[in-house]
Amino acid sequence: MTSQLKIHVFRKDDQWETLDTYWSSPLSFWSQKSLRIEPPVPLRVTVLGAVITESEQGWINYGGVSAMFVQVVQARGIAGQRVRAEIHDEAVSEEDLG
């Protein structure tokens, strides 16, 4: 179930740009989210400046224990490229996307 839709236009070529930030209470460390982007572009999640996961598939899960710190979901594209991001309040798997 989609909880939020965002349209993003990249400002610079081949630069990581923030699509979403997420913080979760230590009491809800099991909570996960996912982001799906069309057309697919490289995605990554960073915590305290360190990359914790990356995806080239057009979707990425985030949240969990490391969300006790602020997680930043970033995408990389071409200047002027417009993408549509769907943010879901649950993690997705490859079977969910089929």
N, CA, C and O atoms as a DFTB+ gen file, in Angstrom:
392 C
 N C O
     1  1       0.835      -1.182       0.000
     2  2       0.000       0.000       0.000
     3  2       0.880       1.246       0.000
     4  3       1.738       1.407       0.868
     5  1       0.670       2.107      -0.957
     6  2       1.440       3.338      -1.059
     7  2       0.984       4.322       0.007
     8  3      -0.213       4.554       0.172
     9  1       1.934       4.900       0.726
    10  2       1.578       5.888       1.735
    11  2       1.915       7.307       1.281
    12  3       1.366       8.277       1.802
    13  1       2.817       7.422       0.310
    14  2       3.211       8.749      -0.145
    15  2       3.761       8.659      -1.563
    16  3       4.491       7.725      -1.891
    17  1       3.416       9.616      -2.390
    18  2       3.963       9.727      -3.742
    19  2       4.745      11.019      -3.847
    20  3       4.314      12.061      -3.353
    21  1       5.899      10.947      -4.495
    22  2       6.717      12.140      -4.707
    23  2       7.187      12.155      -6.151
    24  3       7.509      11.111      -6.719
    25  1       7.224      13.324      -6.733
    26  2       7.850      13.525      -8.036
    27  2       9.144      14.276      -7.769
    28  3       9.154      15.289      -7.068
    29  1      10.225      13.776      -8.327
    30  2      11.530      14.411      -8.114
    31  2      12.174      14.684      -9.465
    32  3      12.155      13.837     -10.358
    33  1      12.742      15.871      -9.605
    34  2      13.495      16.227     -10.807
    35  2      14.945      16.439     -10.367
    36  3      15.229      17.275      -9.509
    37  1      15.850      15.674     -10.967
    38  2      17.261      15.775     -10.595
    39  2      17.830      17.124     -11.024
    40  3      17.565      17.602     -12.127
    41  1      18.617      17.731     -10.132
    42  2      19.205      19.039     -10.402
    43  2      20.578      18.951     -11.070
    44  3      20.947      19.828     -11.852
    45  1      21.323      17.910     -10.767
    46  2      22.686      17.776     -11.297
    47  2      22.891      16.379     -11.851
    48  3      22.250      15.424     -11.414
    49  1      23.798      16.267     -12.825
    50  2      24.132      14.968     -13.394
    51  2      24.927      14.127     -12.399
    52  3      25.870      14.605     -11.770
    53  1      24.527      12.872     -12.274
    54  2      25.288      11.859     -11.533
    55  2      25.642      12.271     -10.101
    56  3      26.725      11.952      -9.612
    57  1      24.730      12.977      -9.434
    58  2      24.917      13.355      -8.033
    59  2      23.822      12.699      -7.203
    60  3      22.679      12.606      -7.652
    61  1      24.154      12.246      -6.005
    62  2      23.147      11.663      -5.118
    63  2      22.263      12.773      -4.571
    64  3      22.761      13.780      -4.067
    65  1      20.952      12.590      -4.670
    66  2      19.991      13.573      -4.174
    67  2      19.001      12.873      -3.243
    68  3      18.580      11.747      -3.510
    69  1      18.635      13.542      -2.156
    70  2      17.779      12.957      -1.131
    71  2      16.324      12.906      -1.585
    72  3      15.770      13.898      -2.057
    73  1      15.711      11.722      -1.432
    74  2      14.287      11.539      -1.722
    75  2      13.460      11.442      -0.449
    76  3      12.311      11.881      -0.419
    77  1      14.046      10.864       0.616
    78  2      13.306      10.677       1.861
    79  2      14.287      10.572       3.018
    80  3      15.421      10.126       2.845
    81  1      13.842      10.985       4.193
    82  2      14.598      10.758       5.423
    83  2      13.666      10.037       6.388
    84  3      12.449      10.214       6.342
    85  1      14.250       9.226       7.260
    86  2      13.437       8.422       8.151
    87  2      14.152       8.234       9.482
    88  3      15.346       7.939       9.529
    89  1      13.400       8.411      10.556
    90  2      13.872       8.132      11.896
    91  2      12.808       7.298      12.587
    92  3      11.615       7.564      12.442
    93  1      13.235       6.290      13.339
    94  2      12.308       5.421      14.051
    95  2      12.735       5.313      15.507
    96  3      13.926       5.243      15.811
    97  1      11.785       5.299      16.377
    98  2      12.037       5.146      17.803
    99  2      12.692       3.794      18.080
   100  3      12.385       2.812      17.403
   101  1      13.585       3.730      19.062
   102  2      14.175       2.437      19.445
   103  2      13.108       1.413      19.857
   104  3      13.369       0.211      19.823
   105  1      11.926       1.868      20.239
   106  2      10.850       0.967      20.645
   107  2      10.132       0.342      19.449
   108  3       9.352      -0.594      19.618
   109  1      10.391       0.856      18.236
   110  2       9.746       0.274      17.043
   111  2      10.801      -0.084      16.006
   112  3      10.636       0.190      14.817
   113  1      11.888      -0.700      16.471
   114  2      13.016      -1.015      15.596
   115  2      12.653      -2.002      14.486
   116  3      13.370      -2.087      13.489
   117  1      11.571      -2.738      14.635
   118  2      11.161      -3.707      13.608
   119  2      10.481      -3.037      12.414
   120  3      10.342      -3.653      11.357
   121  1      10.064      -1.799      12.570
   122  2       9.337      -1.096      11.510
   123  2      10.221      -0.886      10.283
   124  3      11.362      -0.439      10.403
   125  1       9.694      -1.208       9.108
   126  2      10.432      -1.009       7.869
   127  2       9.562      -0.300       6.850
   128  3       8.334      -0.363       6.905
   129  1      10.216       0.374       5.923
   130  2       9.566       1.074       4.824
   131  2      10.240       0.628       3.531
   132  3      11.262      -0.057       3.553
   133  1       9.662       1.018       2.426
   134  2      10.286       0.751       1.134
   135  2      10.005       1.919       0.200
   136  3       9.040       2.662       0.376
   137  1      10.863       2.059      -0.787
   138  2      10.702       3.089      -1.796
   139  2      10.867       2.424      -3.153
   140  3      11.814       1.673      -3.383
   141  1       9.934       2.712      -4.042
   142  2       9.992       2.211      -5.414
   143  2       9.994       3.412      -6.337
   144  3       9.232       4.357      -6.133
   145  1      10.843       3.380      -7.348
   146  2      11.013       4.545      -8.204
   147  2      10.870       4.160      -9.672
   148  3      11.378       3.124     -10.103
   149  1      10.182       4.993     -10.430
   150  2       9.994       4.795     -11.873
   151  2      10.382       6.066     -12.601
   152  3       9.935       7.140     -12.199
   153  1      11.180       6.005     -13.638
   154  2      11.925       4.845     -14.095
   155  2      13.022       4.491     -13.091
   156  3      13.475       5.355     -12.340
   157  1      13.452       3.221     -13.072
   158  2      14.466       2.796     -12.103
   159  2      15.774       3.567     -12.249
   160  3      16.288       3.736     -13.354
   161  1      16.297       4.028     -11.132
   162  2      17.609       4.681     -11.052
   163  2      18.324       4.097      -9.840
   164  3      17.679       3.479      -8.993
   165  1      19.641       4.274      -9.733
   166  2      20.361       3.776      -8.551
   167  2      19.847       4.428      -7.270
   168  3      19.597       5.633      -7.227
   169  1      19.697       3.620      -6.239
   170  2      19.238       4.077      -4.930
   171  2      20.228       3.631      -3.860
   172  3      20.938       2.639      -4.029
   173  1      20.268       4.373      -2.762
   174  2      21.082       3.965      -1.616
   175  2      20.472       4.536      -0.345
   176  3      19.713       5.505      -0.381
   177  1      20.821       3.911       0.789
   178  2      20.417       4.388       2.104
   179  2      21.688       4.667       2.892
   180  3      22.591       3.832       2.948
   181  1      21.753       5.850       3.500
   182  2      22.916       6.197       4.322
   183  2      22.473       6.465       5.763
   184  3      21.356       6.913       6.022
   185  1      23.387       6.175       6.682
   186  2      23.211       6.480       8.097
   187  2      24.507       7.111       8.572
   188  3      25.580       6.524       8.434
   189  1      24.407       8.290       9.122
   190  2      25.581       9.032       9.587
   191  2      26.648       9.137       8.482
   192  3      27.844       9.072       8.765
   193  1      26.214       9.298       7.239
   194  2      27.124       9.465       6.109
   195  2      27.664       8.178       5.511
   196  3      28.344       8.215       4.485
   197  1      27.375       7.036       6.132
   198  2      27.860       5.751       5.625
   199  2      26.741       5.039       4.849
   200  3      25.593       4.996       5.292
   201  1      27.093       4.492       3.703
   202  2      26.123       3.747       2.900
   203  2      25.879       2.392       3.563
   204  3      26.820       1.638       3.810
   205  1      24.591       2.083       3.852
   206  2      24.290       0.799       4.479
   207  2      23.651      -0.185       3.501
   208  3      23.703      -1.395       3.722
   209  1      23.054       0.317       2.432
   210  2      22.497      -0.564       1.402
   211  2      22.333       0.212       0.106
   212  3      22.121       1.425       0.112
   213  1      22.436      -0.513      -1.016
   214  2      22.309       0.088      -2.341
   215  2      21.445      -0.813      -3.213
   216  3      21.314      -2.007      -2.946
   217  1      20.854      -0.232      -4.259
   218  2      20.036      -1.001      -5.183
   219  2      20.075      -0.362      -6.568
   220  3      20.061       0.861      -6.708
   221  1      20.123      -1.201      -7.566
   222  2      20.030      -0.764      -8.959
   223  2      18.684      -1.182      -9.549
   224  3      18.432      -0.947     -10.731
   225  1      17.825      -1.791      -8.752
   226  2      16.592      -2.409      -9.229
   227  2      15.386      -1.481      -9.253
   228  3      14.324      -1.876      -9.736
   229  1      15.517      -0.262      -8.748
   230  2      14.383       0.654      -8.729
   231  2      13.548       0.581      -7.460
   232  3      12.512       1.240      -7.371
   233  1      13.974      -0.209      -6.473
   234  2      13.303      -0.255      -5.174
   235  2      14.320      -0.580      -4.091
   236  3      15.349      -1.208      -4.344
   237  1      14.005      -0.134      -2.871
   238  2      14.915      -0.358      -1.752
   239  2      14.106      -0.365      -0.455
   240  3      13.150       0.396      -0.309
   241  1      14.495      -1.225       0.478
   242  2      13.898      -1.264       1.812
   243  2      14.787      -0.491       2.773
   244  3      16.007      -0.448       2.612
   245  1      14.168       0.114       3.767
   246  2      14.933       0.808       4.802
   247  2      14.136       0.799       6.090
   248  3      12.980       0.376       6.112
   249  1      14.750       1.264       7.156
   250  2      14.153       1.182       8.489
   251  2      14.919       0.177       9.311
   252  3      16.111      -0.030       9.083
   253  1      14.261      -0.447      10.258
   254  2      14.931      -1.422      11.112
   255  2      15.757      -0.761      12.193
   256  3      15.574       0.418      12.497
   257  1      16.665      -1.522      12.770
   258  2      17.451      -1.064      13.916
   259  2      18.255       0.195      13.610
   260  3      18.338       1.089      14.453
   261  1      18.850       0.282      12.419
   262  2      19.686       1.459      12.114
   263  2      18.867       2.728      11.943
   264  3      19.443       3.809      11.818
   265  1      17.540       2.633      11.933
   266  2      16.692       3.822      11.836
   267  2      16.609       4.568      13.165
   268  3      15.955       5.607      13.252
   269  1      17.275       4.041      14.213
   270  2      17.361       4.805      15.455
   271  2      18.193       6.052      15.210
   272  3      18.118       7.025      15.960
   273  1      18.986       6.008      14.150
   274  2      19.671       7.186      13.654
   275  2      18.877       7.631      12.424
   276  3      18.042       6.866      11.941
   277  1      19.099       8.802      11.917
   278  2      18.360       9.248      10.738
   279  2      18.888       8.529       9.506
   280  3      20.084       8.567       9.219
   281  1      17.994       7.878       8.785
   282  2      18.351       7.245       7.513
   283  2      17.980       8.203       6.388
   284  3      16.948       8.872       6.446
   285  1      18.826       8.262       5.369
   286  2      18.595       9.118       4.208
   287  2      18.545       8.221       2.977
   288  3      19.488       7.480       2.700
   289  1      17.438       8.292       2.240
   290  2      17.295       7.534       0.995
   291  2      17.624       8.484      -0.148
   292  3      17.018       9.547      -0.283
   293  1      18.597       8.086      -0.971
   294  2      19.074       8.937      -2.052
   295  2      18.996       8.217      -3.392
   296  3      19.051       6.990      -3.464
   297  1      18.869       9.008      -4.447
   298  2      18.844       8.489      -5.813
   299  2      19.830       9.291      -6.646
   300  3      20.187      10.420      -6.311
   301  1      20.263       8.673      -7.746
   302  2      21.210       9.339      -8.650
   303  2      20.645       9.270     -10.066
   304  3      20.224       8.209     -10.528
   305  1      20.641      10.423     -10.750
   306  2      20.101      10.471     -12.103
   307  2      20.791      11.526     -12.942
   308  3      21.898      11.969     -12.635
   309  1      20.116      11.915     -14.004
   310  2      20.633      12.896     -14.957
   311  2      19.881      14.210     -14.742
   312  3      18.672      14.194     -14.508
   313  1      20.564      15.326     -14.816
   314  2      19.931      16.637     -14.630
   315  2      18.711      16.762     -15.524
   316  3      18.778      16.498     -16.725
   317  1      17.584      17.172     -14.924
   318  2      16.340      17.338     -15.656
   319  2      15.478      16.093     -15.713
   320  3      14.310      16.169     -16.095
   321  1      16.035      14.937     -15.338
   322  2      15.271      13.690     -15.358
   323  2      14.211      13.726     -14.259
   324  3      14.506      14.066     -13.113
   325  1      12.985      13.375     -14.613
   326  2      11.871      13.347     -13.664
   327  2      11.567      11.896     -13.304
   328  3      11.443      11.041     -14.181
   329  1      11.447      11.628     -12.002
   330  2      11.116      10.286     -11.523
   331  2       9.921      10.370     -10.572
   332  3       9.631      11.415      -9.990
   333  1       9.246       9.235     -10.438
   334  2       8.101       9.118      -9.532
   335  2       8.485       8.132      -8.443
   336  3       8.812       6.981      -8.731
   337  1       8.448       8.576      -7.200
   338  2       8.808       7.716      -6.065
   339  2       7.564       7.387      -5.255
   340  3       6.798       8.275      -4.880
   341  1       7.374       6.097      -4.990
   342  2       6.300       5.615      -4.126
   343  2       6.934       5.157      -2.822
   344  3       7.817       4.299      -2.827
   345  1       6.494       5.719      -1.715
   346  2       7.011       5.338      -0.407
   347  2       5.925       4.524       0.295
   348  3       4.792       4.978       0.455
   349  1       6.297       3.311       0.709
   350  2       5.365       2.377       1.343
   351  2       5.729       2.202       2.812
   352  3       6.900       2.292       3.180
   353  1       4.730       1.954       3.647
   354  2       4.947       1.769       5.075
   355  2       5.278       0.334       5.448
   356  3       5.077      -0.077       6.591
   357  1       5.782      -0.423       4.493
   358  2       6.192      -1.812       4.771
   359  2       7.290      -2.190       3.785
   360  3       7.395      -1.620       2.699
   361  1       8.095      -3.152       4.181
   362  2       9.165      -3.644       3.297
   363  2       8.546      -4.447       2.163
   364  3       7.461      -5.009       2.314
   365  1       9.228      -4.500       1.038
   366  2       8.788      -5.316      -0.092
   367  2       9.860      -6.344      -0.420
   368  3      11.033      -6.170      -0.091
   369  1       9.439      -7.408      -1.070
   370  2      10.375      -8.424      -1.536
   371  2      10.212      -8.545      -3.045
   372  3       9.289      -7.965      -3.618
   373  1      11.088      -9.284      -3.685
   374  2      11.003      -9.466      -5.128
   375  2       9.691     -10.133      -5.522
   376  3       9.155      -9.849      -6.593
   377  1       9.167     -11.010      -4.678
   378  2       7.891     -11.666      -4.974
   379  2       6.742     -10.652      -4.999
   380  3       5.805     -10.788      -5.786
   381  1       6.821      -9.626      -4.124
   382  2       5.782      -8.596      -4.084
   383  2       5.751      -7.784      -5.378
   384  3       4.706      -7.263      -5.767
   385  1       6.899      -7.681      -6.038
   386  2       6.995      -6.842      -7.231
   387  2       6.567      -7.564      -8.497
   388  3       6.305      -6.917      -9.511
   389  1       6.490      -8.878      -8.463
   390  2       6.175      -9.692      -9.617
   391  2       4.835      -9.470     -10.132
   392  3       4.439     -10.099     -11.113
